[in-house]
Amino acid sequence: MNLRTYSEPITGLDFQGLTDDWGNINVETAFYGVAKLVYNEQDGTYTIPAHLLQHRPTLTLNECADFLGVSKVRVSRMCSNGKLKAVKIRGSLVIDLASAESAKKGMVKDATCSDSN
């Protein structure tokens, strides 16, 4: 496998992927893990898994801080330590809403446990 840099045609953003001997590309995605883009040599096209093209709700850093009721610094730390799924796109942090909802449930559970002690 060879690591190559590609340009995404819609946004123009560059991304890296591992290309195999058949032209398929394995790409690490922000919220879905590794995705395989299958190359069709006959017509020179790639097949992209449909779930990658579905809308996935996200939050900005400010929106996530408001949603969780914490500071932007805390949200940034939660992203750094993996408690929130996030990616930087053109310098801006984009946070997965589902991971923020999960973190919020965990925060409520933690607060409930500490109140009962």
N, C-alpha and C positions, 0 to 999 in steps of 0.2 A: 504494500500500500504506500502511496505517495501523498504527502501533505501538500495541498495546493490552495491558493487563494482564488476565490471567485467573486464576481460582483452580482448581487441580487438585482434583477432587471427592473423591478418596480420602484424600489427606494434608492437604488444605486449603492447601498451599503455593501461593503466587502465582508466576506466570511471565509473561513477556512474549512476544508473538508478532506477526509482521507479517500482517495480514489483507488479503487481496486483494478485488477487487470481487465475487467469487462467494462470499465467506464462508470460504474456505479459510484456514488458519493455518499459517505457516511458523515453526517453533520451533527454536531452537538447543538441542540436547541436550548433556548432559555428556560422553557417550562415543560418540555416534553421529553427531555433526555436525548438520546441519539436517534436520529431519523435517517432512514436509507432512501436516497433518491436513485431510483432504478433507471438506468440508461437503456434506451431502445436504439440499437445501432441502425436498424432499417430506416427509421425516419429522423434520427438524430435528436430525439426528445428525451426528456426525463419524466418519470412518473413520480408525483409528489403525494405522499399519504394525505388523504382528505382531512384528517383531524388537524393537520398543520395549517389549513386554510380557514378553519372555523374561528369565529370571534371568541377571544378569550379576554374577559374583563380585567382591566388593570387599574392601578392607582399611581398617582405621582407621590413623591415623598411627602408633600404637604397634605394631600388627601389622606394618605395612610396614617399620618400622625394624628389628624383629626379623627379618623375612623377608630383608631385604637385608643385615643385619649392620652397619648404620650408625646414626648418631644421628638423633633426631627432627628436629633442626635441618637435617641434610643432606636428609632426606626432604622437608621443607618447601621447601627450596631447589630440589630436583629437580622438585617440583610447580610452583613459581613459574616456572622456566625451561623448562617444557614437556617435561622428560625423563620425567615421570610424568603420566598423565592423571588429573586429580582435580577434584573439585568440593566446595564448601562447602555443607553442608545444615544449616540451623539452627545455624551456628557450628562444626560438626564437619567435619573434612576426610575425604572419602570417596575412596579411591584405587582405580583400576581394577586388578584382579589381573593381567590380561594385560599391562598396561604395566609392572607391577612385575616380572613374570617376564622380560619383554624387557630391562628395565634390568639385572636380575641377570645375564643372559647376557652383556650388554655389559660389566659390571663384571668378570666372570670372564675374558672375552676380553682386556680391558685389563690385568688382573693377569698373565695368561699372557704377553702381549707384553712387558711391562716386566721380567718375570723372566728372559726369554731374552736380554736386552741385557747 
